[in-house]
Amino acid sequence: MLEIGAVWLLALLGGVPIFVSMGLAALAFVLISDLSATIVPQKMAQAMNSFPFVAAPLFIFMGNVLGSGRITDRIVRFATAVMGSMRGGYAHASILSSLVFAGMAGSAVADAAGTGAIEIRAMRSAGYRPETAAAINASAATIGPIMPPSLPMIIFGVASDVSVGRLFLAGVIPALLMAASLMAMVAVIGKRQGFPSQHFPGWRELWLSFRDGILALLTPVILLAGMFSGLFTPTEAAAAATTYALFLALVVYRTLSARDLVNICINTVETTGVVAALVMVAGALGWCMSLSRIPQMAAPVMVELIHSPVMFLLLCNLLLLLVGCFMETLAALLILVPILLPAAVSFGVSPVQFGVMMIFNLILGTIHPPIGVVLFVAARIAEISYETLARAVLPWLVPLLVVLVMITLWPPLTLFLPDLVMGK
């Protein structure tokens, strides 16, 4: 137990990448325990023997296709035509676009980069402060990992042996609540800061934008309807949606070429490689932690010290929010799931609810310093400093934290849809 923590900490302090430090910690434990070093690569390979993980590169590839094929432009145009005439219409359109795009890419960074350039530019042209426009875009991008499909949910499902389909369904209502809460915040701040409203573009523009974007808007419908109906597993839904995205970009809209596909494949392989490396070393480290009985010892201690399930969940929220500020989401999931999930189950908390709660907490770290990877993306697009955006985004964390408390204290918000569609 101590050797894992010591080697891991020393490696991190030495500037070693986190996946390498996890692998070194696993190797140190095996050698100190006088076991064969070949166990580590065996457990790494075993961790990749997971059918749900096949969905991860497919969703990453689909997100790259949608972004490179400029399919997001059509979504933004339609959202602007629908919401533009309201006070703060461009801000509402940004949130609506993020909600729709979340149902395609499932990544906060992809959302911020994919729709951010158009949305932030439109808001700035309409008179929004640059930091306000970037803060709205960054906070709306957090919907991506909660609304299916979601790469973090796939990783949680693989790490915890929880149904990815249930996790996907559990994220729908929280994602809708996130969008609604951010829109409510726009309404409140819009009056105070004098957000502009635009003239209604007319029914013709509304129809044209809908007609131009309807095929793109069907992408999340294919995903959700396929899983809701039981026609697809999440992995099969990923394959179907990816094929559909390629059909749109190559045949219908013709916004991609063969040369573009080469770059998309390279980017997909690079991203998948990072995710796969984390999953593999986490599998080996998780086996070592299990052998040293860390999760088995941690769960009873937490139950004995805390007693109350509500207090446990609130403390987990504080811990995960803190961890999310300093650690990448996928790495934090792979490290903490084996420790926290057994304790949550001991308290009678559903693994599905706990999974959504974990991801929600950690993803808020992407819009909070010092890591705040989404803030870096949005700040670069808005051409403002990271520090300026970090201050501007703080009020937009409030509505998201309210939704987090709601899903923590009221399980039906996450469990209603999975139980309705897939049974209890």
Number of C-alpha atoms within 10 A of each C-alpha: 13 9 15 22 14 12 20 22 15 13 18 15 11 10 9 15 11 17 20 16 22 29 23 20 24 28 25 20 24 21 12 10 12 9 12 10 14 10 17 25 16 13 20 22 15 13 21 18 13 12 10 20 22 17 23 25 21 22 25 26 27 25 25 22 26 26 21 18 22 17 23 24 20 20 26 26 22 25 25 27 24 24 20 23 17 19 18 27 27 30 32 27 25 31 28 24 27 34 24 24 33 28 27 33 31 28 28 28 22 22 30 28 20 24 23 29 18 16 28 29 16 17 25 17 11 16 12 22 16 21 24 21 27 33 29 26 29 34 30 30 35 30 34 28 27 34 31 29 32 28 23 26 31 26 23 24 23 22 21 19 12 16 18 26 25 24 29 27 27 27 30 22 19 24 24 16 20 26 25 18 19 22 24 14 18 22 18 12 15 19 12 9 13 12 21 19 17 16 10 15 13 11 11 9 15 18 14 14 20 20 13 16 20 14 17 25 20 17 22 20 15 19 24 22 13 19 22 20 11 13 11 19 18 28 21 18 22 26 21 17 23 23 13 18 26 20 13 21 21 17 11 11 16 12 16 18 11 9 8 13 18 11 13 20 16 12 15 21 16 12 15 17 13 11 19 21 16 22 26 25 29 25 28 26 26 25 19 24 19 16 13 16 12 15 21 16 14 15 20 15 13 16 16 9 9 14 12 11 18 14 11 19 20 14 13 18 20 12 14 25 20 16 17 30 22 17 19 18 22 21 19 17 26 24 18 16 20 22 19 19 20 20 23 21 14 14 20 10 19 15 20 26 22 23 23 24 24 30 24 29 24 26 29 25 26 27 29 24 18 16 16 22 19 27 29 23 20 30 23 15 18 23 12 15 14 19 13 14 25 20 13 17 22 13 13 21 15 14 19 26 15 14 20 21 14 16 21 22 13 11 16 16 19 28 21 15 20 22 14 11 15 14 9 8
